[in-house]
Amino acid sequence: MNIGDKAPELLGRDENGNEIRLSDFKGKKLVLYFYPKDLTSGCTTEACNLRDNYGELKARGYEVVGVSVDDGKKHQRFIAKNELPFHLIADTEKTLVEQFGVWGEKKMCGRTYMGTFRTTFIINEDGVIERVFTPKEVKVKEHAQQILK
């Protein structure tokens, strides 16, 4: 998915198994952020930065939804532990990560594996992607500030 593309209507199921649709956010900008794994340091830092700035994001017309390939139960633990005020999509089938092009081969410590590239898509009120933060651009400690600029 690239700037100018229309985001898909069905985004997936949240931590409680409820469907999340693009139309649920009509009239708002959606921060759809993809992250590798619940309960890891970088992903926790990013989620907590969005949590700490959630009031300002909402005041500026944004809603936030996170996406990883972790299941709903792990998402529930992540949300509870960090008091996250937004939903997390459990993309266990890897549908959304593949659709958005953020799933692929990664390397760490000499090991090669498949995983999610930390990427954020800003989707406007009409459901069109207006901004993309690539893995090299996302700063987990100040991601909300990046979005609000």
C-alpha positions as CSV (number, residue, x, y, z in Angstrom):
1,M,0.0,0.0,0.0
2,N,1.3,3.4,-0.9
3,I,0.3,7.1,-0.5
4,G,-2.9,7.7,-2.5
5,D,-4.2,4.1,-2.2
6,K,-7.6,3.4,-0.7
7,A,-7.2,1.3,2.4
8,P,-9.3,-2.0,2.6
9,E,-12.7,-1.8,4.3
10,L,-12.1,-4.9,6.5
11,L,-9.0,-4.4,8.6
12,G,-9.3,-7.5,10.8
13,R,-10.3,-8.6,14.3
14,D,-9.3,-6.9,17.5
15,E,-8.0,-8.4,20.8
16,N,-11.6,-9.4,21.7
17,G,-12.4,-11.0,18.3
18,N,-14.5,-8.0,17.1
19,E,-14.3,-6.9,13.5
20,I,-12.6,-3.6,12.8
21,R,-13.6,-1.9,9.7
22,L,-12.3,1.3,8.0
23,S,-15.9,2.7,8.1
24,D,-15.7,2.5,12.0
25,F,-13.4,5.6,11.7
26,K,-15.4,7.7,9.3
27,G,-14.7,11.4,9.8
28,K,-11.4,10.7,11.6
29,K,-7.8,10.1,10.5
30,L,-6.6,6.6,11.3
31,V,-3.1,5.9,12.6
32,L,-2.7,2.2,11.6
33,Y,0.6,1.2,13.0
34,F,2.2,-2.2,12.4
35,Y,4.7,-3.6,14.9
36,P,6.7,-6.8,15.2
37,K,5.7,-8.3,18.6
38,D,3.7,-7.7,21.8
39,L,5.6,-7.3,25.1
40,T,9.0,-6.5,23.5
41,S,11.0,-3.4,24.4
42,G,10.7,-1.4,21.1
43,C,7.1,-2.3,20.6
44,T,6.2,-1.5,24.2
45,T,8.0,1.9,23.9
46,E,6.1,2.7,20.7
47,A,2.7,1.7,22.1
48,C,3.3,3.6,25.4
49,N,4.4,6.8,23.4
50,L,1.1,6.6,21.5
51,R,-0.8,5.9,24.7
52,D,0.8,8.9,26.5
53,N,-0.1,11.2,23.6
54,Y,-3.5,9.6,22.8
55,G,-5.5,12.5,24.2
56,E,-3.7,15.0,21.9
57,L,-4.0,12.6,18.9
58,K,-7.7,12.3,19.5
59,A,-8.1,16.1,20.0
60,R,-6.5,16.5,16.5
61,G,-8.9,14.1,14.9
62,Y,-6.9,10.8,14.9
63,E,-7.8,7.4,16.1
64,V,-5.1,4.7,16.7
65,V,-5.1,1.0,15.9
66,G,-2.1,-1.3,16.2
67,V,-1.5,-4.4,14.2
68,S,0.8,-7.4,14.8
69,V,0.6,-11.1,14.1
70,D,0.2,-12.0,17.8
71,D,-3.1,-13.5,18.8
72,G,-6.0,-11.8,20.8
73,K,-5.0,-13.3,24.1
74,K,-1.4,-11.9,23.9
75,H,-2.9,-8.5,22.7
76,Q,-5.1,-8.5,25.8
77,R,-2.1,-9.0,28.1
78,F,-0.2,-6.3,26.2
79,I,-3.1,-3.9,26.5
80,A,-3.6,-4.6,30.2
81,K,0.0,-4.5,31.2
82,N,0.5,-1.1,29.4
83,E,-3.0,0.4,29.9
84,L,-3.4,0.9,26.2
85,P,-6.5,3.0,25.3
86,F,-6.7,1.7,21.7
87,H,-7.4,-1.6,20.0
88,L,-4.9,-4.0,18.5
89,I,-5.7,-6.2,15.5
90,A,-4.7,-9.8,15.8
91,D,-3.5,-10.5,12.3
92,T,-2.6,-14.2,13.0
93,E,-3.4,-15.2,9.3
94,K,-1.0,-12.4,8.2
95,T,-3.7,-11.0,5.8
96,L,-3.2,-7.3,6.7
97,V,0.6,-7.4,7.0
98,E,0.8,-8.9,3.5
99,Q,-1.9,-6.6,2.1
100,F,0.0,-3.6,3.3
101,G,3.4,-5.0,2.3
102,V,5.0,-5.0,5.7
103,W,5.7,-8.7,6.1
104,G,9.0,-10.0,4.8
105,E,12.4,-11.4,5.5
106,K,14.3,-9.8,8.4
107,K,17.8,-10.3,9.8
108,M,19.0,-10.0,13.3
109,C,22.0,-11.4,15.1
110,G,23.0,-13.4,12.0
111,R,19.6,-15.0,11.9
112,T,17.1,-14.7,9.0
113,Y,13.4,-15.0,9.7
114,M,10.0,-13.7,8.5
115,G,8.5,-10.8,10.4
116,T,6.6,-7.5,10.4
117,F,8.4,-4.4,9.4
118,R,7.6,-1.5,11.9
119,T,5.5,0.8,9.6
120,T,2.8,3.3,10.2
121,F,0.1,4.4,7.7
122,I,-1.9,7.5,8.2
123,I,-5.3,7.0,6.5
124,N,-7.4,10.2,5.9
125,E,-11.1,10.7,6.6
126,D,-11.9,9.4,3.1
127,G,-10.0,6.1,3.7
128,V,-7.0,7.1,1.5
129,I,-3.5,6.6,2.7
130,E,-2.0,10.1,3.0
131,R,1.3,9.4,4.8
132,V,3.6,6.4,5.4
133,F,6.3,6.1,8.1
134,T,8.8,3.4,6.9
135,P,10.8,1.2,9.3
136,K,13.8,3.6,9.0
137,E,11.6,6.6,9.8
138,V,9.6,5.4,12.8
139,K,11.2,6.6,16.1
140,V,9.5,4.5,18.8
141,K,10.2,7.0,21.6
142,E,8.6,10.0,19.8
143,H,6.3,8.4,17.2
144,A,3.2,10.4,18.3
145,Q,5.2,13.6,17.8
146,Q,6.2,12.4,14.3
147,I,2.5,11.9,13.5
148,L,1.4,15.2,14.9
149,K,4.0,17.3,12.9
